[in-house]
Amino acid sequence: MNTTFDELHSAVLSLPEVERARLAARILASLDEDGATDAAWVSEVRERLTAYRLHDFERLTIAERIQLVEDLWDSISEAQEVLDLTDTQRAELDRRLASHARRPDAAISWADLRAELLARD
């Protein structure tokens, strides 16, 4: 290793954990320009979710599952740390906002969607 690398490594290790995680995410994203790693993670998440469904989630009613998702979302939205978006994520959000601006009447409110999902149980 050269001195510059060692100095950089030392500087990175002195950052708070959240900042190191952000930096790691950016570095990993720069190595995954073709999206292969993202695809691998999506596959891994699907496998894990399937395993959970087979063991625990099937025991919950639809209403209980929705409540679980809401509780998880609330815990994420209340977190103090902010995660940086990748350029791809930012572009997708911009695309969705533009789509909504063109056809705002195509949207459905969370209350309506939730009521529809709860009615299925």
N, CA, C and O atoms as CSV, one atom per row, in Angstrom:
chain,resi,resn,atom,element,x,y,z
A,1,MET,N,N,0.851,-1.185,0.000
A,1,MET,CA,C,0.000,0.000,0.000
A,1,MET,C,C,0.892,1.242,0.000
A,1,MET,O,O,1.972,1.261,0.590
A,2,ASN,N,N,0.411,2.252,-0.668
A,2,ASN,CA,C,1.188,3.487,-0.683
A,2,ASN,C,C,0.701,4.440,0.401
A,2,ASN,O,O,-0.351,4.228,1.004
A,3,THR,N,N,1.464,5.467,0.635
A,3,THR,CA,C,1.172,6.411,1.717
A,3,THR,C,C,-0.180,7.077,1.530
A,3,THR,O,O,-0.928,7.239,2.494
A,4,THR,N,N,-0.504,7.464,0.307
A,4,THR,CA,C,-1.781,8.128,0.058
A,4,THR,C,C,-2.947,7.217,0.437
A,4,THR,O,O,-3.914,7.658,1.058
A,5,PHE,N,N,-2.846,5.953,0.059
A,5,PHE,CA,C,-3.897,5.003,0.408
A,5,PHE,C,C,-4.002,4.865,1.920
A,5,PHE,O,O,-5.104,4.901,2.467
A,6,ASP,N,N,-2.886,4.708,2.595
A,6,ASP,CA,C,-2.892,4.568,4.050
A,6,ASP,C,C,-3.487,5.797,4.727
A,6,ASP,O,O,-4.252,5.670,5.683
A,7,GLU,N,N,-3.140,6.984,4.236
A,7,GLU,CA,C,-3.686,8.216,4.800
A,7,GLU,C,C,-5.190,8.300,4.575
A,7,GLU,O,O,-5.942,8.685,5.471
A,8,LEU,N,N,-5.620,7.937,3.376
A,8,LEU,CA,C,-7.044,7.950,3.062
A,8,LEU,C,C,-7.784,6.942,3.939
A,8,LEU,O,O,-8.839,7.248,4.494
A,9,HIS,N,N,-7.234,5.762,4.059
A,9,HIS,CA,C,-7.833,4.723,4.889
A,9,HIS,C,C,-7.982,5.197,6.330
A,9,HIS,O,O,-9.029,5.002,6.947
A,10,SER,N,N,-6.953,5.807,6.855
A,10,SER,CA,C,-6.983,6.322,8.221
A,10,SER,C,C,-8.042,7.420,8.370
A,10,SER,O,O,-8.773,7.456,9.360
A,11,ALA,N,N,-8.116,8.303,7.388
A,11,ALA,CA,C,-9.103,9.386,7.432
A,11,ALA,C,C,-10.524,8.824,7.389
A,11,ALA,O,O,-11.406,9.302,8.102
A,12,VAL,N,N,-10.737,7.826,6.567
A,12,VAL,CA,C,-12.068,7.225,6.458
A,12,VAL,C,C,-12.453,6.564,7.778
A,12,VAL,O,O,-13.588,6.706,8.233
A,13,LEU,N,N,-11.537,5.857,8.383
A,13,LEU,CA,C,-11.839,5.188,9.656
A,13,LEU,C,C,-12.135,6.167,10.783
A,13,LEU,O,O,-12.752,5.798,11.782
A,14,SER,N,N,-11.704,7.399,10.628
A,14,SER,CA,C,-11.977,8.396,11.670
A,14,SER,C,C,-13.368,9.022,11.516
A,14,SER,O,O,-13.819,9.750,12.400
A,15,LEU,N,N,-14.043,8.746,10.408
A,15,LEU,CA,C,-15.395,9.283,10.194
A,15,LEU,C,C,-16.399,8.571,11.091
A,15,LEU,O,O,-16.179,7.426,11.485
A,16,PRO,N,N,-17.506,9.247,11.418
A,16,PRO,CA,C,-18.578,8.566,12.153
A,16,PRO,C,C,-19.116,7.396,11.321
A,16,PRO,O,O,-18.994,7.391,10.096
A,17,GLU,N,N,-19.696,6.433,11.976
A,17,GLU,CA,C,-20.175,5.221,11.309
A,17,GLU,C,C,-21.127,5.516,10.153
A,17,GLU,O,O,-21.014,4.907,9.089
A,18,VAL,N,N,-22.059,6.438,10.351
A,18,VAL,CA,C,-23.025,6.768,9.292
A,18,VAL,C,C,-22.315,7.311,8.063
A,18,VAL,O,O,-22.663,6.959,6.936
A,19,GLU,N,N,-21.324,8.166,8.273
A,19,GLU,CA,C,-20.577,8.731,7.147
A,19,GLU,C,C,-19.763,7.656,6.430
A,19,GLU,O,O,-19.656,7.674,5.204
A,20,ARG,N,N,-19.189,6.720,7.189
A,20,ARG,CA,C,-18.444,5.619,6.559
A,20,ARG,C,C,-19.393,4.769,5.714
A,20,ARG,O,O,-19.034,4.325,4.623
A,21,ALA,N,N,-20.599,4.549,6.223
A,21,ALA,CA,C,-21.580,3.762,5.469
A,21,ALA,C,C,-21.969,4.478,4.183
A,21,ALA,O,O,-22.080,3.846,3.132
A,22,ARG,N,N,-22.177,5.789,4.255
A,22,ARG,CA,C,-22.503,6.557,3.047
A,22,ARG,C,C,-21.384,6.466,2.022
A,22,ARG,O,O,-21.630,6.260,0.833
A,23,LEU,N,N,-20.159,6.620,2.493
A,23,LEU,CA,C,-19.011,6.548,1.601
A,23,LEU,C,C,-18.908,5.162,0.976
A,23,LEU,O,O,-18.659,5.032,-0.222
A,24,ALA,N,N,-19.097,4.134,1.788
A,24,ALA,CA,C,-19.035,2.762,1.272
A,24,ALA,C,C,-20.108,2.538,0.209
A,24,ALA,O,O,-19.851,1.909,-0.818
A,25,ALA,N,N,-21.306,3.054,0.458
A,25,ALA,CA,C,-22.392,2.899,-0.513
A,25,ALA,C,C,-22.047,3.584,-1.828
A,25,ALA,O,O,-22.306,3.038,-2.900
A,26,ARG,N,N,-21.468,4.769,-1.754
A,26,ARG,CA,C,-21.087,5.479,-2.976
A,26,ARG,C,C,-19.985,4.738,-3.729
A,26,ARG,O,O,-20.017,4.640,-4.955
A,27,ILE,N,N,-19.021,4.222,-2.987
A,27,ILE,CA,C,-17.932,3.485,-3.640
A,27,ILE,C,C,-18.483,2.221,-4.298
A,27,ILE,O,O,-18.141,1.917,-5.441
A,28,LEU,N,N,-19.329,1.489,-3.589
A,28,LEU,CA,C,-19.912,0.287,-4.162
A,28,LEU,C,C,-20.753,0.608,-5.391
A,28,LEU,O,O,-20.711,-0.121,-6.382
A,29,ALA,N,N,-21.512,1.690,-5.331
A,29,ALA,CA,C,-22.327,2.085,-6.485
A,29,ALA,C,C,-21.449,2.399,-7.683
A,29,ALA,O,O,-21.819,2.106,-8.820
A,30,SER,N,N,-20.287,2.993,-7.436
A,30,SER,CA,C,-19.392,3.320,-8.540
A,30,SER,C,C,-18.807,2.068,-9.184
A,30,SER,O,O,-18.392,2.100,-10.343
A,31,LEU,N,N,-18.772,0.972,-8.441
A,31,LEU,CA,C,-18.259,-0.287,-8.975
A,31,LEU,C,C,-19.341,-1.116,-9.660
A,31,LEU,O,O,-19.047,-2.126,-10.299
A,32,ASP,N,N,-20.589,-0.687,-9.525
A,32,ASP,CA,C,-21.721,-1.461,-10.032
A,32,ASP,C,C,-22.512,-0.670,-11.064
A,32,ASP,O,O,-23.735,-0.571,-10.964
A,33,GLU,N,N,-21.840,-0.117,-12.035
A,33,GLU,CA,C,-22.514,0.723,-13.017
A,33,GLU,C,C,-23.514,-0.049,-13.868
A,33,GLU,O,O,-24.471,0.536,-14.375
A,34,ASP,N,N,-23.310,-1.353,-14.032
A,34,ASP,CA,C,-24.256,-2.139,-14.834
A,34,ASP,C,C,-25.431,-2.681,-14.017
A,34,ASP,O,O,-26.333,-3.308,-14.572
A,35,GLY,N,N,-25.425,-2.444,-12.696
A,35,GLY,CA,C,-26.541,-2.843,-11.850
A,35,GLY,C,C,-26.523,-4.297,-11.418
A,35,GLY,O,O,-27.502,-4.769,-10.841
A,36,ALA,N,N,-25.442,-5.023,-11.677
A,36,ALA,CA,C,-25.388,-6.445,-11.324
A,36,ALA,C,C,-25.511,-6.664,-9.819
A,36,ALA,O,O,-26.194,-7.587,-9.376
A,37,THR,N,N,-24.856,-5.823,-9.042
A,37,THR,CA,C,-24.922,-5.983,-7.589
A,37,THR,C,C,-26.334,-5.691,-7.096
A,37,THR,O,O,-26.854,-6.410,-6.243
A,38,ASP,N,N,-26.958,-4.640,-7.627
A,38,ASP,CA,C,-28.338,-4.346,-7.245
A,38,ASP,C,C,-29.241,-5.529,-7.562
A,38,ASP,O,O,-30.098,-5.890,-6.754
A,39,ALA,N,N,-29.058,-6.131,-8.720
A,39,ALA,CA,C,-29.865,-7.293,-9.107
A,39,ALA,C,C,-29.629,-8.453,-8.151
A,39,ALA,O,O,-30.565,-9.165,-7.788
A,40,ALA,N,N,-28.386,-8.641,-7.746
A,40,ALA,CA,C,-28.072,-9.716,-6.804
A,40,ALA,C,C,-28.743,-9.458,-5.452
A,40,ALA,O,O,-29.257,-10.385,-4.825
A,41,TRP,N,N,-28.738,-8.205,-5.008
A,41,TRP,CA,C,-29.387,-7.875,-3.741
A,41,TRP,C,C,-30.892,-8.073,-3.826
A,41,TRP,O,O,-31.505,-8.565,-2.879
A,42,VAL,N,N,-31.490,-7.701,-4.940
A,42,VAL,CA,C,-32.932,-7.895,-5.107
A,42,VAL,C,C,-33.249,-9.381,-5.009
A,42,VAL,O,O,-34.217,-9.771,-4.356
A,43,SER,N,N,-32.443,-10.202,-5.649
A,43,SER,CA,C,-32.634,-11.647,-5.585
A,43,SER,C,C,-32.497,-12.152,-4.153
A,43,SER,O,O,-33.299,-12.969,-3.700
A,44,GLU,N,N,-31.485,-11.667,-3.443
A,44,GLU,CA,C,-31.267,-12.072,-2.051
A,44,GLU,C,C,-32.445,-11.654,-1.170
A,44,GLU,O,O,-32.903,-12.436,-0.336
A,45,VAL,N,N,-32.930,-10.446,-1.348
A,45,VAL,CA,C,-34.064,-9.962,-0.552
A,45,VAL,C,C,-35.298,-10.811,-0.828
A,45,VAL,O,O,-36.029,-11.169,0.096
A,46,ARG,N,N,-35.531,-11.132,-2.092
A,46,ARG,CA,C,-36.686,-11.978,-2.418
A,46,ARG,C,C,-36.581,-13.351,-1.752
A,46,ARG,O,O,-37.567,-13.869,-1.227
A,47,GLU,N,N,-35.382,-13.935,-1.778
A,47,GLU,CA,C,-35.190,-15.238,-1.137
A,47,GLU,C,C,-35.438,-15.149,0.367
A,47,GLU,O,O,-36.101,-16.011,0.943
A,48,ARG,N,N,-34.902,-14.102,0.999
A,48,ARG,CA,C,-35.096,-13.955,2.441
A,48,ARG,C,C,-36.562,-13.715,2.783
A,48,ARG,O,O,-37.081,-14.267,3.753
A,49,LEU,N,N,-37.225,-12.885,1.975
A,49,LEU,CA,C,-38.636,-12.604,2.216
A,49,LEU,C,C,-39.468,-13.868,2.064
A,49,LEU,O,O,-40.390,-14.106,2.844
A,50,THR,N,N,-39.147,-14.670,1.072
A,50,THR,CA,C,-39.849,-15.935,0.888
A,50,THR,C,C,-39.669,-16.827,2.106
A,50,THR,O,O,-40.622,-17.452,2.571
A,51,ALA,N,N,-38.455,-16.887,2.620
A,51,ALA,CA,C,-38.193,-17.695,3.814
A,51,ALA,C,C,-39.004,-17.183,5.002
A,51,ALA,O,O,-39.576,-17.977,5.748
A,52,TYR,N,N,-39.058,-15.866,5.181
A,52,TYR,CA,C,-39.849,-15.312,6.280
A,52,TYR,C,C,-41.327,-15.613,6.094
A,52,TYR,O,O,-42.020,-15.988,7.040
A,53,ARG,N,N,-41.799,-15.444,4.872
A,53,ARG,CA,C,-43.223,-15.700,4.614
A,53,ARG,C,C,-43.582,-17.137,4.969
A,53,ARG,O,O,-44.629,-17.404,5.558
A,54,LEU,N,N,-42.706,-18.044,4.605
A,54,LEU,CA,C,-42.992,-19.447,4.864
A,54,LEU,C,C,-43.066,-19.742,6.350
A,54,LEU,O,O,-43.765,-20.669,6.761
A,55,HIS,N,N,-42.359,-18.974,7.162
A,55,HIS,CA,C,-42.297,-19.291,8.584
A,55,HIS,C,C,-43.174,-18.406,9.459
A,55,HIS,O,O,-43.818,-18.904,10.383
A,56,ASP,N,N,-43.214,-17.111,9.190
A,56,ASP,CA,C,-43.889,-16.213,10.121
A,56,ASP,C,C,-45.017,-15.390,9.500
A,56,ASP,O,O,-46.106,-15.298,10.066
A,57,PHE,N,N,-44.760,-14.806,8.364
A,57,PHE,CA,C,-45.711,-13.852,7.816
A,57,PHE,C,C,-47.043,-14.477,7.432
A,57,PHE,O,O,-48.071,-13.801,7.478
A,58,GLU,N,N,-47.052,-15.723,7.062
A,58,GLU,CA,C,-48.313,-16.360,6.677
A,58,GLU,C,C,-49.273,-16.489,7.860
A,58,GLU,O,O,-50.480,-16.642,7.677
A,59,ARG,N,N,-48.730,-16.428,9.058
A,59,ARG,CA,C,-49.576,-16.516,10.247
A,59,ARG,C,C,-50.320,-15.212,10.526
A,59,ARG,O,O,-51.311,-15.201,11.257
A,60,LEU,N,N,-49.840,-14.121,9.945
A,60,LEU,CA,C,-50.451,-12.809,10.166
A,60,LEU,C,C,-51.594,-12.589,9.185
A,60,LEU,O,O,-51.562,-13.059,8.047
A,61,THR,N,N,-52.600,-11.864,9.652
A,61,THR,CA,C,-53.671,-11.460,8.729
A,61,THR,C,C,-53.138,-10.340,7.841
A,61,THR,O,O,-52.080,-9.774,8.114
A,62,ILE,N,N,-53.865,-10.028,6.792
A,62,ILE,CA,C,-53.473,-8.926,5.915
A,62,ILE,C,C,-53.407,-7.630,6.720
A,62,ILE,O,O,-52.473,-6.845,6.552
A,63,ALA,N,N,-54.371,-7.403,7.575
A,63,ALA,CA,C,-54.383,-6.184,8.389
A,63,ALA,C,C,-53.149,-6.115,9.282
A,63,ALA,O,O,-52.555,-5.048,9.441
A,64,GLU,N,N,-52.759,-7.253,9.865
A,64,GLU,CA,C,-51.568,-7.276,10.719
A,64,GLU,C,C,-50.296,-7.022,9.901
A,64,GLU,O,O,-49.374,-6.352,10.365
A,65,ARG,N,N,-50.261,-7.557,8.693
A,65,ARG,CA,C,-49.096,-7.330,7.830
A,65,ARG,C,C,-48.992,-5.860,7.438
A,65,ARG,O,O,-47.903,-5.287,7.447
A,66,ILE,N,N,-50.106,-5.259,7.099
A,66,ILE,CA,C,-50.106,-3.832,6.748
A,66,ILE,C,C,-49.648,-3.008,7.945
A,66,ILE,O,O,-48.859,-2.075,7.795
A,67,GLN,N,N,-50.139,-3.349,9.123
A,67,GLN,CA,C,-49.722,-2.628,10.328
A,67,GLN,C,C,-48.226,-2.787,10.555
A,67,GLN,O,O,-47.558,-1.834,10.957
A,68,LEU,N,N,-47.698,-3.970,10.304
A,68,LEU,CA,C,-46.261,-4.208,10.448
A,68,LEU,C,C,-45.465,-3.323,9.485
A,68,LEU,O,O,-44.459,-2.725,9.864
A,69,VAL,N,N,-45.922,-3.251,8.255
A,69,VAL,CA,C,-45.240,-2.400,7.268
A,69,VAL,C,C,-45.312,-0.941,7.686
A,69,VAL,O,O,-44.323,-0.215,7.584
A,70,GLU,N,N,-46.472,-0.507,8.156
A,70,GLU,CA,C,-46.607,0.876,8.614
A,70,GLU,C,C,-45.662,1.160,9.782
A,70,GLU,O,O,-45.017,2.207,9.823
A,71,ASP,N,N,-45.583,0.231,10.722
A,71,ASP,CA,C,-44.688,0.411,11.867
A,71,ASP,C,C,-43.235,0.471,11.422
A,71,ASP,O,O,-42.463,1.290,11.920
A,72,LEU,N,N,-42.863,-0.390,10.493
A,72,LEU,CA,C,-41.498,-0.357,9.964
A,72,LEU,C,C,-41.220,0.973,9.278
A,72,LEU,O,O,-40.170,1.583,9.479
A,73,TRP,N,N,-42.181,1.414,8.461
A,73,TRP,CA,C,-41.992,2.686,7.750
A,73,TRP,C,C,-41.856,3.846,8.731
A,73,TRP,O,O,-41.004,4.716,8.557
A,74,ASP,N,N,-42.695,3.854,9.756
A,74,ASP,CA,C,-42.609,4.917,10.760
A,74,ASP,C,C,-41.239,4.919,11.430
A,74,ASP,O,O,-40.670,5.982,11.678
A,75,SER,N,N,-40.709,3.737,11.723
A,75,SER,CA,C,-39.405,3.680,12.378
A,75,SER,C,C,-38.305,4.180,11.447
A,75,SER,O,O,-37.316,4.750,11.909
A,76,ILE,N,N,-38.466,3.974,10.149
A,76,ILE,CA,C,-37.475,4.461,9.178
A,76,ILE,C,C,-37.607,5.971,9.018
A,76,ILE,O,O,-36.607,6.689,9.022
A,77,SER,N,N,-38.831,6.446,8.878
A,77,SER,CA,C,-39.030,7.878,8.634
A,77,SER,C,C,-38.640,8.720,9.839
A,77,SER,O,O,-38.320,9.899,9.688
A,78,GLU,N,N,-38.662,8.134,11.037
A,78,GLU,CA,C,-38.277,8.864,12.244
A,78,GLU,C,C,-36.767,8.862,12.474
A,78,GLU,O,O,-36.268,9.603,13.322
A,79,ALA,N,N,-36.045,8.043,11.733
A,79,ALA,CA,C,-34.591,7.945,11.914
A,79,ALA,C,C,-33.935,9.271,11.550
A,79,ALA,O,O,-34.357,9.950,10.614
A,80,GLN,N,N,-32.919,9.624,12.287
A,80,GLN,CA,C,-32.235,10.893,12.079
A,80,GLN,C,C,-31.290,10.872,10.885
A,80,GLN,O,O,-31.049,11.906,10.263
A,81,GLU,N,N,-30.760,9.713,10.568
A,81,GLU,CA,C,-29.794,9.658,9.481
A,81,GLU,C,C,-30.502,9.724,8.127
A,81,GLU,O,O,-31.623,9.238,7.973
A,82,VAL,N,N,-29.840,10.321,7.168
A,82,VAL,CA,C,-30.383,10.471,5.829
A,82,VAL,C,C,-29.499,9.678,4.883
A,82,VAL,O,O,-28.275,9.800,4.909
A,83,LEU,N,N,-30.122,8.874,4.058
A,83,LEU,CA,C,-29.367,8.093,3.099
A,83,LEU,C,C,-29.327,8.831,1.765
A,83,LEU,O,O,-30.336,9.367,1.306
A,84,ASP,N,N,-28.164,8.849,1.159
A,84,ASP,CA,C,-28.030,9.491,-0.141
A,84,ASP,C,C,-28.659,8.621,-1.218
A,84,ASP,O,O,-28.583,7.393,-1.169
A,85,LEU,N,N,-29.277,9.274,-2.188
A,85,LEU,CA,C,-29.831,8.558,-3.324
A,85,LEU,C,C,-28.759,8.391,-4.389
A,85,LEU,O,O,-27.884,9.241,-4.554
A,86,THR,N,N,-28.847,7.282,-5.106
A,86,THR,CA,C,-27.967,7.114,-6.250
A,86,THR,C,C,-28.532,7.940,-7.396
A,86,THR,O,O,-29.680,8.379,-7.337
A,87,ASP,N,N,-27.742,8.154,-8.428
A,87,ASP,CA,C,-28.239,8.877,-9.600
A,87,ASP,C,C,-29.420,8.149,-10.225
A,87,ASP,O,O,-30.360,8.785,-10.703
A,88,THR,N,N,-29.379,6.824,-10.226
A,88,THR,CA,C,-30.473,6.027,-10.785
A,88,THR,C,C,-31.752,6.221,-9.980
A,88,THR,O,O,-32.831,6.380,-10.552
A,89,GLN,N,N,-31.636,6.209,-8.651
A,89,GLN,CA,C,-32.807,6.414,-7.797
A,89,GLN,C,C,-33.383,7.810,-7.985
A,89,GLN,O,O,-34.599,7.984,-8.071
A,90,ARG,N,N,-32.500,8.806,-8.047
A,90,ARG,CA,C,-32.942,10.182,-8.246
A,90,ARG,C,C,-33.666,10.329,-9.596
A,90,ARG,O,O,-34.691,11.006,-9.686
A,91,ALA,N,N,-33.123,9.690,-10.638
A,91,ALA,CA,C,-33.750,9.742,-11.972
A,91,ALA,C,C,-35.126,9.081,-11.942
A,91,ALA,O,O,-36.066,9.572,-12.567
A,92,GLU,N,N,-35.246,7.962,-11.211
A,92,GLU,CA,C,-36.537,7.283,-11.119
A,92,GLU,C,C,-37.561,8.145,-10.375
A,92,GLU,O,O,-38.722,8.213,-10.778
A,93,LEU,N,N,-37.145,8.792,-9.312
A,93,LEU,CA,C,-38.056,9.693,-8.601
A,93,LEU,C,C,-38.484,10.856,-9.489
A,93,LEU,O,O,-39.656,11.234,-9.496
A,94,ASP,N,N,-37.545,11.423,-10.234
A,94,ASP,CA,C,-37.875,12.509,-11.163
A,94,ASP,C,C,-38.874,12.038,-12.217
A,94,ASP,O,O,-39.808,12.761,-12.566
A,95,ARG,N,N,-38.667,10.806,-12.727
A,95,ARG,CA,C,-39.581,10.256,-13.728
A,95,ARG,C,C,-40.983,10.095,-13.147
A,95,ARG,O,O,-41.975,10.415,-13.803
A,96,ARG,N,N,-41.059,9.598,-11.916
A,96,ARG,CA,C,-42.368,9.391,-11.284
A,96,ARG,C,C,-43.062,10.714,-10.992
A,96,ARG,O,O,-44.276,10.824,-11.160
A,97,LEU,N,N,-42.308,11.719,-10.556
A,97,LEU,CA,C,-42.896,13.035,-10.306
A,97,LEU,C,C,-43.433,13.648,-11.594
A,97,LEU,O,O,-44.514,14.236,-11.605
A,98,ALA,N,N,-42.678,13.511,-12.672
A,98,ALA,CA,C,-43.125,14.036,-13.961
A,98,ALA,C,C,-44.386,13.317,-14.430
A,98,ALA,O,O,-45.304,13.939,-14.965
A,99,SER,N,N,-44.423,12.010,-14.225
A,99,SER,CA,C,-45.608,11.230,-14.591
A,99,SER,C,C,-46.819,11.689,-13.792
A,99,SER,O,O,-47.916,11.829,-14.332
A,100,HIS,N,N,-46.611,11.922,-12.503
A,100,HIS,CA,C,-47.714,12.396,-11.668
A,100,HIS,C,C,-48.165,13.801,-12.091
A,100,HIS,O,O,-49.359,14.103,-12.085
A,101,ALA,N,N,-47.215,14.644,-12.455
A,101,ALA,CA,C,-47.567,16.002,-12.887
A,101,ALA,C,C,-48.423,15.952,-14.157
A,101,ALA,O,O,-49.329,16.767,-14.332
A,102,ARG,N,N,-48.133,14.994,-15.038
A,102,ARG,CA,C,-48.918,14.863,-16.277
A,102,ARG,C,C,-50.317,14.333,-16.004
A,102,ARG,O,O,-51.274,14.752,-16.655
A,103,ARG,N,N,-50.454,13.398,-15.031
A,103,ARG,CA,C,-51.749,12.772,-14.762
A,103,ARG,C,C,-51.985,12.630,-13.263
A,103,ARG,O,O,-51.985,11.511,-12.751
A,104,PRO,N,N,-52.186,13.738,-12.546
A,104,PRO,CA,C,-52.391,13.638,-11.093
A,104,PRO,C,C,-53.646,12.851,-10.729
A,104,PRO,O,O,-53.728,12.289,-9.637
A,105,ASP,N,N,-54.620,12.807,-11.631
A,105,ASP,CA,C,-55.861,12.085,-11.363
A,105,ASP,C,C,-55.664,10.569,-11.368
A,105,ASP,O,O,-56.553,9.837,-10.932
A,106,ALA,N,N,-54.526,10.089,-11.848
A,106,ALA,CA,C,-54.256,8.652,-11.882
A,106,ALA,C,C,-53.793,8.128,-10.526
A,106,ALA,O,O,-53.734,6.915,-10.321
A,107,ALA,N,N,-53.468,9.013,-9.613
A,107,ALA,CA,C,-52.971,8.604,-8.298
A,107,ALA,C,C,-54.125,8.152,-7.402
A,107,ALA,O,O,-55.274,8.554,-7.584
A,108,ILE,N,N,-53.788,7.317,-6.446
A,108,ILE,CA,C,-54.755,6.871,-5.448
A,108,ILE,C,C,-54.179,7.244,-4.082
A,108,ILE,O,O,-52.979,7.103,-3.847
A,109,SER,N,N,-55.025,7.709,-3.206
A,109,SER,CA,C,-54.539,8.120,-1.881
A,109,SER,C,C,-54.173,6.896,-1.048
A,109,SER,O,O,-54.665,5.792,-1.283
A,110,TRP,N,N,-53.301,7.117,-0.072
A,110,TRP,CA,C,-52.919,6.026,0.826
A,110,TRP,C,C,-54.141,5.515,1.574
A,110,TRP,O,O,-54.286,4.307,1.762
A,111,ALA,N,N,-55.018,6.409,2.000
A,111,ALA,CA,C,-56.211,5.990,2.740
A,111,ALA,C,C,-57.083,5.061,1.890
A,111,ALA,O,O,-57.576,4.047,2.383
A,112,ASP,N,N,-57.272,5.409,0.611
A,112,ASP,CA,C,-58.073,4.562,-0.276
A,112,ASP,C,C,-57.398,3.210,-0.517
A,112,ASP,O,O,-58.051,2.167,-0.485
A,113,LEU,N,N,-56.089,3.239,-0.759
A,113,LEU,CA,C,-55.360,2.007,-0.997
A,113,LEU,C,C,-55.398,1.113,0.237
A,113,LEU,O,O,-55.619,-0.093,0.131
A,114,ARG,N,N,-55.184,1.706,1.395
A,114,ARG,CA,C,-55.201,0.934,2.640
A,114,ARG,C,C,-56.583,0.316,2.857
A,114,ARG,O,O,-56.689,-0.856,3.219
A,115,ALA,N,N,-57.627,1.090,2.638
A,115,ALA,CA,C,-58.985,0.562,2.815
A,115,ALA,C,C,-59.248,-0.599,1.858
A,115,ALA,O,O,-59.863,-1.598,2.231
A,116,GLU,N,N,-58.778,-0.453,0.632
A,116,GLU,CA,C,-58.947,-1.538,-0.359
A,116,GLU,C,C,-58.205,-2.800,0.072
A,116,GLU,O,O,-58.731,-3.906,-0.049
A,117,LEU,N,N,-56.986,-2.632,0.574
A,117,LEU,CA,C,-56.208,-3.791,1.012
A,117,LEU,C,C,-56.824,-4.450,2.238
A,117,LEU,O,O,-56.871,-5.676,2.334
A,118,LEU,N,N,-57.295,-3.636,3.170
A,118,LEU,CA,C,-57.915,-4.190,4.377
A,118,LEU,C,C,-59.232,-4.907,4.055
A,118,LEU,O,O,-59.611,-5.856,4.741
A,119,ALA,N,N,-59.915,-4.454,3.025
A,119,ALA,CA,C,-61.182,-5.076,2.644
A,119,ALA,C,C,-60.954,-6.470,2.081
A,119,ALA,O,O,-61.879,-7.282,2.067
A,120,ARG,N,N,-59.752,-6.765,1.618
A,120,ARG,CA,C,-59.440,-8.075,1.045
A,120,ARG,C,C,-59.275,-9.152,2.111
A,120,ARG,O,O,-59.376,-10.341,1.810
A,121,ASP,N,N,-59.027,-8.752,3.337
A,121,ASP,CA,C,-58.754,-9.720,4.410
A,121,ASP,C,C,-60.002,-10.395,4.888
A,121,ASP,O,O,-59.944,-11.235,5.786
